[in-house]
Every structure is written in C-alpha cells, then in structure tokens.
Amino acid sequence: MTGILPIKKYGTHSALNMFDEYSMTNPGLFLEFVGFTQTEVKSLSQKYQMNYDEMAQWYDGYRFKKNISVYNPKSVVTALRLREFDNYWSQTESYEALKIYVKINYDGVKDAIIELLAGEKKRIDIRRFTNDMISCESYNDILTLLIHLGYLGYDLETKEVFIPNKEISDEFVSAISGSAGWEDIASSIQASVDLLNATWNEDAQAVAEAIEKAHIETSIIKYNDETALSYVLSIAYYSARQYYTIEREIPAGKGFADLFFRPRKKYMDKPAMIIELKWDKSASGAIEQIEDKKYTDILKDYKDHALLIGINYDKTSKKHECIIKRYA
C-alpha cells in the first residue's frame, strides 16, 4: 500500500494495526526509493545535458539519515522533459492545503514558517500526529502534516524540519502572498530585489534603509541579538537565492563569517559577498573584523569581484548602519 499520508488510526485498537508504515518521517528500508538519489540525478543531468547544480538547487533537499539526499522525482522528470528549471509543484490539491495552514498560527506556526523561510531548522514532535488532514490543531500537527505532503524536509536524527529546496520555498512564498496576516512578510520578500540591487550598486544608505524596513515588517521575530538580525537579513535578501548559495557561520580565516553569498556557477558575474553583523557596536567594526580575522580567505576565487559588508543595529537609536567596501 502506498500513499503520501500514513494510514489513519482510529483509537488504540485500529483494525490496521498489523501494518508497518514507511512514511516521509521515516522511510526506513525504502529510503533511497522515496525519490531520485543524487547519483541518479547526476546521471540524468549529464544524459540530458542539464545543469546539475541548478537541478540540486531546485529539487534536492529531502534528507533522512545516512546522508542520503533525495530529489522530487516528478519535478526532475518534468524539468528534463521540458528542458527548463521551474516550479512544477503549484496548482496541486496539496498546494490548496498549504495555503490553508499558513494562515493558521496555532501555537506559533506562523513564527516557525518565517524562521524556516530564513533558512532555519525547527525541532518538532511528530508522535501525536493522527495521520489525517482534518484533526490538525497544534504547531506539531501542522508541521508534521507538511512533512507528509512534501512541503518540509525532516531530519530523523535531530527531529528537525526545514524547507528543502527552491521549489518548495517558492511554494511557501506563493501561499503567503495575498494571505491575511502575511502582508508585511510578503512585502519584505518582494522588496528584496531592490535591496539586492542596492547592495550590488554599493549604496550603503539604501541598504540600511531597506533592512530597517524589513526589520519592521518581520517584527514577529524577537529582535535582541545578532542571530535575530541574521533572520531578518535572510528574509530581506530572499531574492538573492536565485544567484547565490547563502552560507551561515562559514569557517573563514581565524573565525566564522556570519553570512557568505557564494555566486552560483550560472551567475559568476555577480560579486561574492561577506556580510558581518554587529549588535549595538559599529558597521566599521564589522568591516575591521572581516579583514583582521582574514575572513577574506574565502574570496580567493573571487578577487576583484567581491564586496565586504558590515551591518550594525543600534539599540538606542533603533537604526541600522551599513558600510560596503569593495574587496581588492
């Protein structure tokens, strides 16, 4: 028996209690058959002369245990058949379910989705899920349902959920656009194009003002340290994911760079960017830290085409400050 949802349980003495279930939370022995494996997709990409890195960004991300990476098979096949990378998930029945559940904020569901969109992982308890789409009344129920529908990945070892890839991330953005209560977040994501252009143009004042606006619009996030600031930056720079792989706390030089925007192979004309965040200190101090701790070591492949960006939030003035310096 197969299906996207596990078998519904009616009470303790279910008539189907002799079944072993292999689901999206734990596919067990069938892990590598949930979708296409990395090896299979690499082979298909080569056969059809499609860019593997693009394929991975769009459709990879479902990971369970043993580090096996699984791709959405339908989307991979459609991309190969049409020879174009795009979102092939929309307009399904499950998408209508997603739109319903993003409007609900049971026990902090909305807060969790914002953090997931920012690239974070969230620990949840999947044990009380009753295996249907009707009885979801809690934070854990809704996020567990979204795992089974394919909208969230699940790490069996850490018990954490995450948004697996660009295709699914775009699905969440589509679902919140026009949804009541999500206007500020949707506005911040839409404004991310202007923020990215201002960054490329080295317009530090415009960047600071855009981050200020994003902070107000994502005020649901408790804004009290550099981690919270990084959440806001991740939402504010949402459109950058088209051009970059965004890495957090990446080992660099004598420490860890807060954010590294690594241009994807298709967009090597875009500048690599290191962003260092400060909380109630100074943007100039952030730039000095990048240089003094030699975070610039990670820019060895991007010389003459990279930006160093320092961002500080002042608790007293409640203002953001930005300095952008061209790396040479």
C-alpha positions in Angstrom: 0.0 0.0 0.0 1.4 3.4 -0.9 0.4 7.0 -0.4 1.6 10.3 0.7 -0.1 10.1 4.1 0.3 7.3 6.6 -2.6 5.0 7.5 -5.3 6.8 9.6 -5.5 5.4 13.1 -8.9 5.3 14.8 -8.2 4.8 18.5 -5.8 2.4 20.1 -7.3 -0.7 18.6 -7.1 0.1 14.9 -8.1 -2.6 12.5 -4.9 -2.0 10.6 -2.5 -2.1 13.5 -0.6 -5.0 11.9 1.0 -2.8 9.2 4.5 -1.4 9.2 4.4 2.2 8.0 7.2 3.7 5.9 6.5 7.5 5.6 8.2 10.8 4.9 9.2 11.0 8.6 10.9 7.6 8.5 11.0 5.7 5.2 13.2 3.0 6.7 14.4 0.4 4.3 12.8 2.2 1.4 14.7 5.5 2.0 16.5 5.5 -1.4 13.3 4.8 -3.2 11.3 7.8 -1.9 12.7 9.9 -4.9 15.6 10.1 -7.2 19.0 9.8 -5.4 21.9 12.2 -6.0 23.7 9.6 -8.2 20.6 9.1 -10.4 20.1 12.8 -10.8 23.7 13.4 -11.7 23.5 10.7 -14.4 20.2 12.1 -15.8 21.6 15.7 -15.8 24.6 14.5 -17.8 22.4 12.4 -20.2 20.0 15.3 -20.9 22.7 18.0 -20.8 21.1 19.9 -17.9 23.0 21.8 -15.3 23.3 19.6 -12.2 23.9 22.5 -9.7 20.7 24.1 -10.9 18.8 20.8 -10.5 20.1 20.4 -7.0 19.1 23.9 -6.0 15.5 23.4 -7.4 14.6 19.9 -6.4 17.2 18.4 -3.9 16.9 18.6 -0.1 14.9 15.7 1.3 17.3 14.1 3.7 16.5 11.5 6.3 19.5 9.6 7.7 22.8 8.1 6.4 23.2 11.4 4.5 21.2 10.1 1.5 19.9 13.1 -0.5 16.6 12.6 -2.3 15.1 14.7 -5.1 11.5 15.3 -6.0 11.1 12.8 -8.9 8.1 14.4 -10.7 9.8 17.8 -10.8 13.1 16.3 -12.0 11.4 14.4 -14.8 9.3 17.5 -15.9 12.4 19.7 -15.9 14.3 17.2 -18.1 11.3 16.7 -20.4 10.7 20.5 -20.9 14.4 21.3 -20.6 13.7 24.1 -18.2 14.1 24.6 -14.5 10.9 25.9 -12.9 8.3 25.3 -10.2 6.2 22.2 -11.2 4.6 21.7 -7.9 1.9 24.5 -7.9 -1.8 24.2 -8.5 -2.0 20.7 -6.9 -4.5 19.8 -4.3 -1.8 19.8 -1.6 -1.0 23.4 -2.5 -4.5 24.4 -1.5 -3.9 22.6 1.8 -0.6 24.6 2.2 -2.5 27.9 1.7 -5.0 26.9 4.4 -2.3 26.0 7.0 0.0 29.0 6.5 -3.0 31.2 7.6 -3.2 29.4 10.9 -0.9 30.4 13.8 -1.6 27.5 16.2 1.0 27.7 18.9 3.4 29.7 16.7 3.1 28.1 13.3 3.5 31.5 11.6 6.6 32.3 13.6 8.1 28.9 12.6 7.4 29.4 8.9 9.1 32.8 9.0 12.2 31.2 10.5 12.1 28.3 8.1 11.9 30.8 5.2 15.0 32.4 6.7 16.8 29.1 6.3 16.5 27.9 9.9 15.5 24.4 11.2 12.9 23.8 13.8 12.6 20.9 16.3 9.2 19.3 16.4 7.4 16.3 18.0 5.8 14.1 15.3 4.4 11.5 17.7 0.9 12.9 18.3 0.0 13.4 14.6 -3.2 11.4 13.9 -2.5 10.8 10.2 -5.2 13.0 8.7 -5.7 16.5 7.3 -8.7 17.3 9.5 -7.5 17.0 13.1 -4.6 19.3 13.0 -4.9 21.6 15.9 -1.3 22.3 17.1 2.0 23.5 15.9 3.4 20.0 15.8 0.4 18.6 14.0 0.6 21.1 11.2 4.3 20.9 10.6 4.1 17.1 10.7 1.4 17.2 8.0 3.6 19.5 5.9 6.3 16.9 6.1 4.0 14.2 4.8 2.8 16.5 2.0 6.4 17.1 0.9 6.5 20.8 1.9 9.0 20.2 4.7 12.1 18.0 5.0 12.6 16.1 8.2 15.9 15.1 9.8 15.2 11.9 11.7 18.3 12.1 13.9 17.8 15.7 15.1 14.0 15.7 14.9 14.1 19.0 13.0 12.1 20.3 10.0 13.4 22.5 7.2 12.4 23.8 3.8 14.2 21.5 1.4 14.8 23.5 -1.8 14.0 26.5 -4.0 10.8 24.9 -5.5 9.3 24.4 -2.1 10.5 27.8 -0.8 8.7 29.4 -3.7 5.6 27.5 -2.9 5.6 29.0 0.6 6.1 32.5 -0.8 3.2 32.0 -3.2 1.0 30.7 -0.4 1.6 33.7 1.9 1.2 36.3 -0.9 -2.2 37.8 -0.6 -3.0 35.8 2.6 -4.4 37.9 5.5 -1.8 38.5 8.3 1.1 37.9 6.0 1.2 41.3 4.2 4.3 42.6 5.9 6.4 39.4 5.2 5.2 39.3 1.6 6.1 42.9 1.2 9.6 42.3 2.6 10.2 39.4 0.2 9.0 41.5 -2.8 11.3 44.4 -1.7 14.3 42.0 -1.6 15.0 42.7 -5.4 15.6 46.4 -4.7 17.7 45.6 -1.7 19.9 43.2 -3.7 20.4 45.8 -6.5 21.2 48.5 -3.9 23.9 46.1 -2.5 25.4 45.5 -5.9 25.4 49.3 -6.5 27.2 49.7 -3.2 24.5 52.1 -2.0 25.0 51.6 1.8 22.4 54.1 2.8 19.7 52.4 0.7 20.8 49.0 2.1 20.4 50.3 5.7 17.0 51.8 5.0 15.8 48.6 3.3 17.0 46.5 6.2 15.2 48.9 8.6 12.0 48.4 6.7 12.5 44.6 6.7 13.0 44.7 10.4 9.7 46.4 11.0 7.9 44.0 8.7 9.4 40.9 10.4 8.9 42.3 13.9 7.3 38.9 14.8 10.9 37.8 15.3 12.3 38.7 18.7 14.9 41.3 17.8 17.5 41.0 20.6 20.8 39.7 19.2 22.9 39.0 16.1 21.0 35.8 15.4 17.7 37.6 15.1 19.4 40.1 12.9 20.6 37.3 10.6 17.0 36.0 10.4 15.8 39.4 9.2 18.7 39.6 6.7 17.8 36.2 5.3 14.3 37.2 4.6 15.3 40.7 3.3 17.8 39.0 0.8 15.3 36.4 -0.3 15.7 37.2 -4.0 19.5 36.7 -3.7 18.9 32.9 -3.6 18.4 32.9 -7.3 22.0 34.0 -7.8 23.8 32.8 -4.6 24.3 29.9 -2.3 23.9 31.6 1.1 26.1 30.1 3.8 25.9 31.0 7.5 28.7 30.8 10.1 31.1 29.6 7.5 34.7 28.8 8.7 36.9 31.6 7.3 40.4 32.7 8.2 40.6 32.9 12.0 36.9 32.6 12.7 33.5 32.3 11.2 31.9 34.7 8.8 28.2 35.5 9.6 27.0 35.3 6.0 28.7 34.4 2.8 26.9 34.9 -0.5 28.7 32.4 -2.9 27.8 33.1 -6.6 26.3 30.0 -8.2 28.1 28.8 -11.4 25.5 30.2 -13.7 25.9 33.7 -12.1 29.7 34.1 -11.7 29.3 37.7 -13.0 27.7 38.6 -9.6 30.1 39.7 -6.8 30.7 37.3 -3.9 29.7 39.0 -0.6 30.7 38.6 3.0 28.3 40.1 5.5 29.3 40.6 9.1 26.7 41.6 11.6 27.1 43.6 14.8 24.6 44.3 17.6 24.9 47.7 19.3 28.5 48.2 18.1 29.5 49.6 14.7 29.4 48.8 11.0 33.1 49.9 10.7 33.9 47.4 13.4 32.3 44.7 11.4 34.4 45.5 8.4 37.6 45.5 10.5 36.7 42.1 11.9 36.3 40.7 8.3 39.8 42.0 7.5 41.6 41.4 10.8 40.3 37.8 11.1 41.1 37.2 7.4 37.5 36.1 6.5 38.6 37.3 3.1 40.5 34.0 2.7 37.2 32.5 1.3 37.3 35.1 -1.5 40.4 33.7 -3.2 38.4 32.7 -6.2 36.6 36.0 -6.4 39.4 38.6 -6.4 38.5 42.0 -7.8 34.8 41.0 -7.8 33.7 40.8 -4.2 32.1 43.0 -1.5 32.7 43.3 2.2 29.5 44.4 4.0 29.3 45.5 7.7 25.8 45.9 9.2 25.1 47.1 12.8 21.9 47.7 14.7 22.0 50.4 17.4 19.6 49.6 20.3 19.4 53.2 21.4 18.6 54.8 18.1 16.9 51.6 16.8 18.6 52.3 13.5 20.7 50.1 11.2 24.0 51.2 9.8 25.7 49.7 6.7 29.2 50.1 5.2 30.1 48.4 1.9 33.7 48.1 0.8 34.9 46.6 -2.4 37.4 43.8 -1.9 40.7 44.2 -3.7 
